[in-house]
Amino acid sequence: MLPHWHVLGEIFVRTLVIYLVVLIGVRLSGKREVGQMTPFDLTLLLLLSNSVQNAMTGPDTSLTGGIVAALTLLLMNYLIAEFSGANRRFRKFVQGQPSLLIHDGQVILPHMAKEHVSMDELERALREHGITTYHDVALGVLEVDGSISLLKYEDLNPAAHTHLSRRKHIPKHE
């Protein structure tokens, strides 16, 4: 027997609210949490998903109730992605924006602290890019997906219209 429509509507609204709360919670946890999952993060994610399941479906454990919850999550994900593509301010709110970690060979410690990026993580990113020291980096950026992009001085295109390339020659900061 199918549940009444009001029960399915309640599951839809509950799932919608839980989706938004979890989305905001993940967004507030920072870029490094989303991009680089540790065993702690995975454990939290698994427990979080289990804890909100009952809040979404309530006492209804029917197949139909589960389908309504799943379809609501998929619909919300689709709508958020579509709206993010069309609205830059909303995309910045949902995804965040890149953070400058290194500029002109100097680490920007307040940005590192704000984004919860340790020097160990930054040094690991340097090694992954084959760079021995941050002094060789013109720009280092924490991307919205949690990865760290590094641009060495020799990679800069002198024809580019960036404030770093406007200088005739950028000496390495020693």
LUMRO-982229 format. One line per 10 residues: number of its first residue (from 1); their letters; for each residue x, y, z of N, C-alpha, C, CB. Coordinates in Angstrom, 1 decimal, always signed. Each point is the difference from the previous one (the first is absolute). Glycine has a CB too. Example, Ala and Ser with C-alpha at 12.3 -4.5 7.8 and 13.67 -1.06 7.14 Angstrom:
% residues 2
1) as) +13.2 -5.7 +7.8 -0.9 +1.2 +0.0 +0.9 +1.2 +0.0 -1.9 -1.2 +1.2 ~ +1.5 +2.3 -1.9 +0.9 +1.1 +0.0 -0.8 +1.1 +0.8 +1.2 -0.6 -2.2
% end
This chain:
% residues 174
1) mlphwhvlge) +0.8 -1.2 +0.0 -0.8 +1.2 +0.0 +0.9 +1.3 +0.0 -1.9 -1.3 +1.2 ~ +1.6 +2.2 -2.1 +0.8 +1.2 -0.1 -0.4 +1.0 +1.2 +0.1 -0.3 -2.5 ~ +1.0 +1.0 +3.0 -0.3 +1.0 +1.1 -0.9 +1.1 -0.6 +2.2 -0.6 +1.1 ~ -2.9 +1.3 -0.2 -0.8 +1.1 -0.5 +0.9 +1.1 -0.5 -1.7 -0.5 +1.7 ~ +1.1 +1.4 -2.6 +0.8 +1.0 -0.6 +0.6 +1.0 +1.0 -1.5 -0.2 -2.0 ~ +0.8 +0.5 +3.1 +0.5 +0.9 +1.0 +1.3 -0.6 +0.7 -2.3 +0.9 +0.4 ~ +2.4 -2.2 -0.3 +1.2 -0.6 +0.6 +1.1 +0.2 -1.0 -1.4 -1.7 +1.3 ~ +1.2 +1.4 -2.6 +1.0 +0.2 -1.0 +0.5 +1.5 -0.1 -0.9 -2.0 -1.3 ~ -0.1 +2.9 +1.4 +0.3 +1.4 +0.0 +0.9 +0.4 +1.2 -2.1 +0.5 -1.2 ~ +1.8 -1.1 +2.4 +0.8 +0.2 +1.2 +1.4 -0.5 -0.2 -2.1 -0.1 +1.4
11) ifvrtlviyl) +2.2 -1.0 -2.0 +1.4 -0.6 -0.3 +0.7 +1.0 -0.9 -0.8 -2.4 +0.3 ~ +0.1 +2.9 -1.3 +0.7 +0.9 -1.0 +0.5 +1.2 +0.8 -1.5 -0.7 -1.9 ~ +0.7 +1.3 +2.7 +0.4 +1.3 +0.8 +1.1 -0.4 +1.0 -2.4 +1.0 -0.3 ~ +2.3 -2.1 +1.0 +1.0 -0.4 +0.9 +1.4 -0.1 -0.7 -1.8 -1.2 +1.5 ~ +1.7 +0.5 -2.6 +1.2 -0.3 -0.8 +0.6 +1.3 -0.5 -0.8 -2.3 -0.6 ~ +0.0 +3.2 +0.1 +0.4 +1.3 -0.5 +0.7 +0.8 +1.1 -1.9 +0.0 -1.6 ~ +1.4 +0.0 +2.8 +0.6 +0.7 +1.2 +1.3 -0.6 +0.3 -2.3 +0.6 +0.9 ~ +2.4 -1.9 -0.8 +1.2 -0.7 +0.4 +1.1 +0.2 -1.1 -1.3 -1.8 +1.2 ~ +0.9 +1.8 -2.5 +1.0 +0.3 -1.0 +0.6 +1.3 +0.2 -1.3 -1.4 -1.6 ~ +0.5 +2.4 +1.8 +0.5 +1.4 +0.1 +0.9 +0.1 +1.3 -2.1 +0.9 -1.2
21) vvligvrlsg) +1.7 -1.5 +2.3 +0.8 +0.1 +1.2 +1.3 -0.7 -0.2 -2.1 +0.0 +1.4 ~ +2.1 -1.2 -2.0 +1.3 -0.7 -0.3 +0.9 +0.8 -1.0 -1.2 -2.2 +0.5 ~ +0.6 +2.8 -1.5 +0.7 +0.7 -1.0 +0.7 +1.2 +0.7 -1.6 -0.7 -1.8 ~ +0.8 +1.5 +2.6 +0.6 +1.1 +0.7 +1.1 -0.4 +1.0 -2.2 +1.2 -0.2 ~ +2.0 -2.4 +0.9 +1.0 -0.5 +0.9 +1.3 -0.4 -0.7 -1.9 -0.8 +1.4 ~ +1.7 +0.2 -2.5 +1.2 -0.4 -0.8 +0.7 +1.2 -0.5 -1.0 -2.1 -0.7 ~ +0.3 +3.1 +0.2 +0.5 +1.3 -0.5 +0.8 +0.7 +1.1 -1.9 +0.2 -1.7 ~ +1.3 -0.2 +2.9 +0.7 +0.7 +1.1 +1.2 -0.7 +0.5 -2.2 +0.9 +0.6 ~ +2.3 -2.2 -0.9 +1.2 -0.8 +0.5 +1.2 +0.4 -0.7 -1.5 -1.9 +0.6 ~ +1.5 +2.5 -1.7 +1.1 +0.5 -0.7 +0.4 -0.9 -1.2 +0.8 +0.9 +2.1
31) krevgqmtpf) +0.1 -0.3 -3.0 +0.4 -0.7 -1.2 +0.8 -1.2 +0.2 -0.1 +2.2 -1.1 ~ +1.0 -2.1 +2.1 +0.9 -1.2 +0.2 -0.8 -1.2 +0.5 +1.8 +1.6 +0.6 ~ -2.9 -1.4 +0.1 -0.8 -1.1 +0.4 -0.6 -0.7 -1.2 -0.4 +1.1 +2.2 ~ -0.1 -0.4 -3.1 -0.7 -0.6 -1.2 +1.0 -0.6 -0.9 -1.8 +1.7 +0.2 ~ +2.9 -1.0 -0.5 +0.9 -0.5 -1.0 +0.9 -1.1 +0.4 +0.0 +2.2 -0.8 ~ +0.4 -2.3 +2.1 +0.9 -1.0 +0.5 -0.6 -0.7 +1.2 +2.0 +1.4 -0.8 ~ -2.6 -2.5 +0.5 -0.7 -0.8 +1.1 +1.0 -0.8 +0.7 -2.1 -0.1 -1.3 ~ +2.1 +0.2 +2.6 +0.8 -0.8 +0.9 -0.9 -1.1 +0.6 +1.6 +2.0 +0.6 ~ -1.0 -3.0 +0.1 -0.9 -1.0 +0.6 -1.0 +0.6 +0.9 +1.9 -1.6 -0.1 ~ -1.5 +2.7 +0.8 -0.9 +0.7 +0.9 -1.2 +0.6 -0.8 +1.9 +0.5 +1.6
41) dltlllllsn) -1.6 +0.1 -2.8 -1.1 +0.6 -0.8 -0.9 -1.1 -0.5 +1.6 +1.9 -0.7 ~ -1.0 -3.0 +0.2 -0.8 -1.1 -0.5 -1.0 -0.6 +1.1 +1.9 -0.5 -1.7 ~ -1.3 +0.3 +2.9 -0.8 -0.4 +1.1 -1.2 +0.9 +0.3 +2.0 -1.1 +1.0 ~ -1.6 +2.4 -1.0 -1.1 +1.0 +0.3 -1.0 +0.0 -1.1 +1.7 +1.4 +1.1 ~ -1.3 -1.5 -2.4 -1.0 -0.1 -1.1 -0.9 -1.2 +0.1 +1.7 +1.2 -1.4 ~ -1.2 -2.3 +1.7 -0.8 -1.2 +0.2 -1.0 +0.1 +1.1 +1.9 -1.4 -0.9 ~ -1.4 +1.9 +2.1 -0.9 +0.1 +1.1 -1.0 +1.1 -0.2 +1.8 -0.7 +1.5 ~ -1.4 +1.8 -2.2 -1.0 +1.0 -0.3 -1.1 -0.5 -0.9 +1.9 +1.7 +0.2 ~ -1.5 -2.4 -1.2 -1.1 -0.6 -0.9 -0.9 -0.9 +0.7 +1.6 +0.2 -1.9 ~ -1.1 -1.0 +2.8 -0.8 -0.9 +0.8 -0.9 +0.8 +1.0 +1.7 -1.8 -0.3
51) svqnamtgpd) -1.2 +2.8 +0.9 -0.8 +0.8 +0.9 -1.1 +0.8 -0.6 +2.0 +0.1 +1.4 ~ -1.9 +0.4 -2.6 -1.0 +0.8 -0.6 -1.0 -0.9 -0.8 +1.6 +1.9 -0.1 ~ -1.4 -3.1 -0.1 -0.9 -0.9 -0.7 -1.4 +0.0 +0.7 +2.0 -1.4 -0.8 ~ -2.0 +1.2 +2.1 -1.3 -0.1 +0.7 -0.7 +1.4 +0.0 +0.9 -1.9 +1.4 ~ -0.1 +3.0 -1.4 -0.6 +1.3 +0.0 -0.7 +0.3 -1.4 +1.8 +0.8 +1.7 ~ -1.2 -1.5 -2.7 -0.6 +0.3 -1.4 -1.3 -0.8 -0.1 +2.3 +0.4 -1.0 ~ -2.3 -1.7 +1.3 -1.2 -0.8 -0.2 -0.9 -0.1 +1.1 +1.3 -1.3 -1.6 ~ -0.9 +1.7 +2.8 -0.8 -0.2 +1.2 -0.4 -1.4 +0.3 -0.9 +2.3 -0.5 ~ -0.3 -2.6 +0.9 -0.3 -1.4 +0.3 -0.3 -0.8 -1.3 -1.0 +0.8 +2.2 ~ +0.9 -0.2 -3.3 -0.2 -0.7 -1.3 +1.2 -0.7 -0.5 -1.8 +1.7 -0.5
61) tsltggivaa) +1.9 -3.0 +0.6 +1.1 -0.7 -0.5 -0.3 -0.8 -1.3 +0.9 -0.2 +2.3 ~ -2.0 +0.7 -3.0 -0.5 -0.7 -1.2 +1.0 +0.3 -1.1 -2.4 +0.1 +0.8 ~ +2.3 -1.0 -1.8 +0.7 +0.2 -1.3 -0.3 +1.3 -0.6 +0.1 -2.5 -0.3 ~ -1.4 +2.9 +0.3 -0.5 +1.2 -0.6 +0.6 +1.2 +0.7 -2.1 -1.1 -0.7 ~ +2.1 +1.0 +2.0 +0.6 +1.1 +0.8 +1.5 +0.2 -0.3 -1.7 -0.4 +1.8 ~ +2.4 -0.7 -1.9 +1.5 +0.1 -0.4 +0.2 +0.5 -1.4 +0.4 -1.9 +1.5 ~ -1.3 +1.6 -2.4 +0.1 +0.5 -1.4 -0.3 +1.5 +0.0 -0.7 -2.2 -0.9 ~ -0.3 +2.6 +1.7 -0.3 +1.5 +0.0 +1.2 +0.7 +0.6 -2.5 -0.4 +0.3 ~ +3.1 -0.1 +0.8 +1.2 +0.7 +0.6 +1.2 +0.0 -1.0 -0.8 -0.8 +2.3 ~ +1.0 -0.3 -3.0 +1.1 -0.1 -1.0 -0.2 +1.0 -1.1 +0.4 -2.4 +0.6
71) ltlllmnyli) -1.6 +2.4 -1.1 -0.4 +0.9 -1.2 +0.1 +1.5 +0.5 -1.5 -1.8 -1.0 ~ +1.2 +2.1 +2.2 +0.1 +1.3 +0.5 +1.4 +0.4 +0.1 -2.1 -0.3 +1.3 ~ +3.0 -0.5 -0.8 +1.5 +0.3 +0.0 +0.5 +0.2 -1.4 +0.2 -1.4 +2.1 ~ -0.6 +0.5 -3.0 +0.5 +0.2 -1.4 -0.5 +1.3 -0.6 +0.1 -2.5 -0.2 ~ -1.4 +2.8 +0.4 -0.6 +1.2 -0.5 +0.7 +1.2 +0.6 -2.2 -1.2 -0.3 ~ +2.5 +1.2 +1.6 +0.6 +1.2 +0.6 +1.4 +0.1 -0.6 -1.3 -0.3 +2.1 ~ +2.0 -0.7 -2.2 +1.4 +0.0 -0.6 +0.0 +0.6 -1.4 +0.6 -2.0 +1.4 ~ -1.6 +1.6 -2.2 -0.1 +0.5 -1.3 -0.3 +1.4 -0.1 -0.8 -2.2 -0.7 ~ -0.2 +2.6 +1.6 -0.4 +1.5 +0.0 +1.1 +0.9 +0.5 -2.3 -0.8 +0.4 ~ +3.0 +0.3 +0.6 +1.1 +0.8 +0.6 +1.1 +0.1 -1.1 -0.5 -0.7 +2.4
81) aefsganrrf) +0.8 -0.3 -3.1 +1.0 +0.0 -1.1 -0.4 +0.9 -1.1 +0.7 -2.3 +0.6 ~ -2.0 +2.3 -1.0 -0.5 +0.8 -1.1 +0.1 +1.5 +0.4 -1.5 -1.9 -0.7 ~ +1.0 +2.2 +1.9 +0.0 +1.4 +0.5 +1.4 +0.5 +0.2 -2.2 -0.4 +1.1 ~ +3.1 -0.5 -0.7 +1.4 +0.4 +0.2 +0.6 +0.4 -1.3 +0.2 -1.5 +2.0 ~ -0.5 +0.8 -3.1 +0.5 +0.3 -1.3 -0.5 +1.3 -0.5 +0.1 -2.4 -0.5 ~ -1.3 +2.8 +0.9 -0.6 +1.2 -0.6 +0.2 +1.2 +0.9 -1.7 -1.4 -1.1 ~ +2.1 +1.2 +2.4 +0.1 +1.2 +0.9 +1.3 -0.1 +0.7 -2.5 +0.0 +0.3 ~ +3.4 +1.0 -0.6 +1.3 +0.0 +0.5 +0.0 +0.2 +1.6 +0.8 +0.9 -2.2 ~ -1.6 +0.0 +2.7 +0.0 +0.2 +1.4 -0.5 -1.2 +0.8 -0.5 +2.4 -0.4 ~ -0.5 -3.1 -0.1 -0.4 -1.3 +0.6 +1.1 -1.0 -0.1 -2.4 +0.5 -0.6
91) rkfvqgqpsl) +3.1 -0.6 -0.5 +1.1 -1.0 -0.2 +1.1 +0.3 +1.0 -0.6 -0.2 -2.4 ~ +0.9 +1.5 +2.6 +1.0 +0.3 +1.0 -0.4 -0.4 +1.4 +0.7 +1.9 -1.4 ~ -2.0 -1.7 +1.7 -0.6 -0.4 +1.3 +0.1 -1.5 +0.2 -1.5 +2.0 +0.0 ~ +1.1 -2.8 -1.0 +0.0 -1.4 +0.2 +1.4 -0.6 -0.1 -2.3 +0.0 -1.0 ~ +3.1 +0.4 +0.0 +1.3 -0.6 -0.2 +1.1 +0.7 +0.7 -0.8 -0.7 -2.2 ~ +0.6 +2.0 +2.5 +1.1 +0.8 +0.5 +0.8 +0.5 -1.1 +0.1 -1.4 +2.1 ~ +1.1 +2.0 -1.8 +0.8 +0.6 -1.0 +1.5 -0.4 +0.3 -1.6 +1.9 -0.5 ~ +2.5 -1.9 -0.5 +1.4 -0.3 +0.3 +0.6 +0.9 +1.0 +0.2 -0.9 -2.3 ~ +0.8 +0.5 +3.0 +0.7 +0.8 +1.0 +1.5 +0.0 -0.4 -1.7 -0.5 +1.8 ~ +2.3 +1.7 -1.8 +1.4 +0.2 -0.3 +0.8 -0.4 +1.3 -0.5 +1.8 -1.7
101) lihdgqvilp) +1.4 -2.8 +1.5 +0.8 -0.5 +1.1 +1.5 +0.5 -0.1 -1.5 -2.0 +0.2 ~ +1.9 +2.1 -1.5 +1.4 +0.5 -0.2 -0.1 +1.1 -1.1 +1.0 -2.2 +0.6 ~ -0.3 +3.3 -0.3 +0.0 +1.1 -1.0 +1.5 +0.5 -0.1 -2.5 +0.6 +0.5 ~ +3.0 -0.6 -1.7 +1.4 +0.5 -0.2 +1.0 -0.6 +0.9 -1.0 +2.1 -0.7 ~ +0.9 -3.5 +0.9 +1.0 -0.7 +0.8 -0.2 +0.1 +1.5 +1.5 +0.4 -1.8 ~ -2.6 +0.2 +2.2 -0.3 +0.2 +1.5 -1.3 -0.7 +0.4 +1.3 +2.2 +0.0 ~ -1.2 -3.0 +1.0 -1.2 -0.7 +0.5 -0.9 +1.1 +0.7 +1.3 -2.3 +0.3 ~ -2.6 +2.2 -0.5 -0.9 +0.9 +0.6 -0.6 -0.7 +1.2 -0.5 +1.2 -2.2 ~ +1.1 -1.0 +3.4 -0.4 -0.8 +1.2 -1.4 +0.2 +0.4 +2.4 +0.1 +0.7 ~ -2.9 +1.2 -0.7 -1.5 +0.1 +0.4 -0.9 -0.8 -0.9 +0.6 +2.3 +0.8
111) hmakehvsmd) -0.3 -2.4 -2.1 -0.9 -0.8 -0.9 +0.2 -1.5 +0.3 +0.2 +1.8 -1.8 ~ +1.0 -2.2 +2.1 +0.2 -1.4 +0.4 -0.8 -0.3 +1.2 +2.4 +0.1 -1.0 ~ -2.3 +0.7 +2.0 -0.7 -0.2 +1.3 -1.6 +0.0 -0.3 +1.9 +1.0 +1.3 ~ -2.3 -0.1 -2.0 -1.5 +0.1 -0.3 -0.5 -1.2 -0.7 +0.2 +2.4 -0.2 ~ +0.6 -3.0 -0.7 -0.4 -1.2 -0.8 +0.4 -1.3 +0.7 +0.2 +1.4 -2.0 ~ +0.5 -1.3 +3.2 +0.4 -1.2 +0.7 +1.0 -0.8 -0.8 -2.2 +0.0 +1.2 ~ +3.1 +0.6 -1.9 +1.0 -0.7 -0.8 +1.3 +0.1 +0.8 -1.1 +0.5 -2.2 ~ +1.7 -1.6 +2.5 +1.2 +0.0 +0.8 +1.2 +0.1 -1.0 -1.0 -1.4 +1.8 ~ +2.2 +1.8 -1.2 +1.2 +0.1 -0.8 +0.3 -1.4 -0.6 +0.9 +1.9 +1.4 ~ -1.2 -3.0 -0.6 +0.3 -1.3 -0.5 -0.8 -0.3 -1.2 +0.4 -0.8 +2.3
121) eleralrehg) -1.7 +1.2 -2.3 -0.8 -0.2 -1.2 +0.5 +0.8 -1.2 -2.0 -0.4 +1.4 ~ +2.4 +1.6 -1.1 +0.6 +0.9 -1.1 +1.3 -0.6 -0.6 -1.1 +2.0 +1.1 ~ +1.9 -2.5 -0.2 +1.3 -0.6 -0.4 -0.3 -1.3 -0.8 +1.2 +1.0 +2.0 ~ -2.2 -1.7 -1.6 -0.4 -1.2 -0.8 -0.4 +0.3 -1.4 -0.7 -1.1 +2.1 ~ -0.1 +2.2 -2.2 -0.4 +0.5 -1.3 +1.2 +0.4 -0.9 -2.2 +0.7 +1.0 ~ +3.2 +0.0 -0.3 +1.2 +0.4 -0.7 +0.7 -1.2 -0.6 +0.2 +2.0 +1.5 ~ +0.0 -3.0 -0.7 +0.7 -1.3 -0.4 -0.8 -0.6 -1.1 +0.9 -0.4 +2.3 ~ -2.2 +0.3 -2.2 -0.8 -0.6 -1.1 +0.1 +0.8 -1.3 -1.6 -0.8 +1.7 ~ +1.9 +2.1 -1.7 +0.2 +0.8 -1.2 +1.5 +0.0 -0.4 -2.0 +1.4 +0.6 ~ +2.9 -2.1 +0.2 +1.4 +0.0 -0.3 +0.7 +1.3 +0.3 -0.5 -1.6 -1.8
131) ittyhdvalg) +0.0 +2.3 +2.8 +0.6 +1.3 +0.4 +0.6 -0.2 +1.4 -1.7 +1.3 -1.4 ~ +3.0 -0.8 +1.5 +0.7 -0.2 +1.2 -0.3 +1.0 +1.1 +1.7 -1.0 -1.3 ~ -2.0 +2.2 +1.0 -0.3 +1.0 +1.0 -1.1 +1.0 -0.5 +2.4 -0.2 +0.8 ~ -3.1 +0.7 +0.1 -1.1 +0.9 -0.3 +0.5 +1.4 -0.6 -1.4 -1.1 +1.8 ~ +2.7 +1.3 -1.6 +0.6 +1.2 -0.5 +0.1 +0.0 -1.6 +1.4 +0.2 +2.1 ~ -1.6 -1.4 -2.6 +0.0 -0.2 -1.5 -1.4 +0.2 -0.6 +2.0 -1.5 +0.2 ~ -3.0 +1.8 +0.6 -1.4 +0.0 -0.4 -0.4 +1.5 -0.1 -0.5 -2.2 +1.1 ~ +0.0 +2.5 -2.3 -0.6 +1.3 -0.2 -1.4 +0.1 +0.6 +1.3 +0.3 -2.2 ~ -2.1 -1.3 +1.9 -1.4 -0.1 +0.6 -0.3 -1.4 +0.5 -0.7 +1.9 -1.6 ~ +0.2 -2.0 +2.8 -0.5 -1.2 +0.5 -1.4 +0.2 +0.4 +2.3 -0.7 +0.8
141) vlevdgsisl) -3.3 -0.1 -1.3 -1.4 +0.2 +0.3 -0.6 -1.3 +0.5 -0.1 +1.7 -1.8 ~ -0.7 -1.5 +2.9 -0.9 -1.1 +0.4 -1.3 +0.1 -0.8 +1.1 +0.0 +2.4 ~ -1.3 -1.0 -3.2 -1.1 +0.0 -0.9 -1.3 -0.4 +0.8 +1.5 -0.6 -2.0 ~ -2.7 +0.8 +1.4 -1.2 -0.3 +0.7 -0.2 -1.5 +0.2 -1.0 +2.0 -1.0 ~ +1.7 -2.8 +0.2 -0.1 -1.5 +0.3 +0.9 -0.5 +1.0 -0.7 -0.2 -2.4 ~ +1.5 +1.1 +3.0 +1.0 -0.4 +1.1 +1.4 -0.3 -0.5 -2.0 -0.9 +1.1 ~ +2.2 +0.9 -2.4 +1.3 -0.2 -0.6 +0.8 +1.3 +0.1 -0.8 -1.8 -1.5 ~ +2.1 +1.7 +1.4 +0.9 +1.2 +0.1 +0.7 +0.1 -1.4 +0.3 -0.2 +2.5 ~ -0.6 +1.3 -3.2 +0.7 +0.3 -1.3 +1.2 +0.9 +0.3 -2.2 -0.3 -1.3 ~ +3.3 -0.1 +0.6 +1.2 +0.8 +0.1 +0.5 +0.4 -1.3 +0.6 -1.2 +2.1
151) lkyedlnpaa) -0.2 +2.5 -2.2 +0.5 +0.5 -1.3 +1.4 +0.6 +0.3 -2.3 +0.5 -0.9 ~ +3.3 -1.1 +0.3 +1.4 +0.4 +0.1 +0.2 +1.2 -0.8 +0.8 -2.3 +0.5 ~ +0.3 +3.1 -0.1 +0.3 +1.2 -0.8 +0.3 -0.3 -1.5 +1.0 +0.9 +2.1 ~ -0.3 -2.0 -2.4 +0.2 -0.3 -1.4 -1.2 -0.4 -0.8 +2.3 -0.7 +0.7 ~ -3.4 +0.4 +0.0 -1.2 -0.4 -0.6 -0.9 +1.2 -0.4 +0.0 -2.1 +1.2 ~ +0.4 +3.3 -0.7 -0.8 +1.2 -0.3 +0.2 +0.4 -1.4 +0.2 +0.7 +2.3 ~ -1.3 -0.4 -3.0 +0.1 +0.5 -1.3 +0.2 +1.5 +0.0 -1.6 -1.9 -0.8 ~ +2.7 +2.4 +0.3 +0.3 +1.4 +0.0 -1.0 +0.9 -0.7 +2.4 -0.6 +0.2 ~ -3.2 +0.0 -1.1 -1.0 +0.8 -0.7 -1.3 +0.1 +0.7 +1.1 -0.8 -2.1 ~ -1.2 +0.0 +3.2 -1.3 +0.0 +0.8 -0.1 +1.4 +0.7 +0.1 -2.5 +0.3
161) hthlsrrkhi) -1.3 +2.8 +0.0 -0.3 +1.3 +0.6 -0.3 -0.2 +1.5 -0.9 +0.9 -2.2 ~ +1.8 -1.5 +2.9 -0.1 -0.1 +1.4 +0.9 +1.0 +0.7 -0.6 -2.5 -0.2 ~ +0.3 +2.8 +1.4 +0.9 +0.9 +0.7 +1.4 -0.5 +0.2 -2.0 +0.9 +1.1 ~ +2.2 -2.2 -1.1 +1.3 -0.5 +0.2 +0.8 +0.1 -1.3 -0.9 -1.6 +1.7 ~ +0.2 +1.4 -2.9 +0.7 +0.1 -1.2 +0.2 +1.4 -0.6 -0.9 -2.3 -0.4 ~ +0.3 +3.3 +1.1 +0.2 +1.3 -0.5 +1.4 +0.5 +0.3 -2.4 +0.4 +0.4 ~ +3.0 -1.0 +0.6 +1.4 +0.4 +0.3 +0.9 -0.5 -1.1 -0.5 -0.1 +2.5 ~ +1.5 +0.8 -2.9 +0.8 -0.4 -1.1 +0.7 -1.3 +0.3 +0.5 +2.4 -0.5 ~ +0.0 -2.6 +1.7 +0.5 -1.3 +0.4 -0.3 -0.2 +1.4 +1.9 +0.2 -1.7 ~ -2.4 -1.4 +2.1 -0.3 -0.2 +1.3 +1.2 -0.8 +0.7 -2.6 +0.0 -0.5
171) pkhe) +3.3 +0.6 +1.3 +1.1 -0.7 +0.6 -0.6 -1.0 +1.1 +1.6 +1.9 -0.4 ~ -0.9 -3.0 +0.6 -0.4 -0.9 +1.0 +0.2 +0.6 +1.3 +0.5 -2.0 -1.4 ~ -1.4 +1.9 +2.3 +0.1 +0.6 +1.3 +0.9 -0.9 +0.9 -2.3 +1.0 -0.2 ~ +3.4 -0.6 +0.6 +0.9 -0.8 +0.7 +0.0 +0.2 +1.5 +1.5 +0.0 -2.0
% end
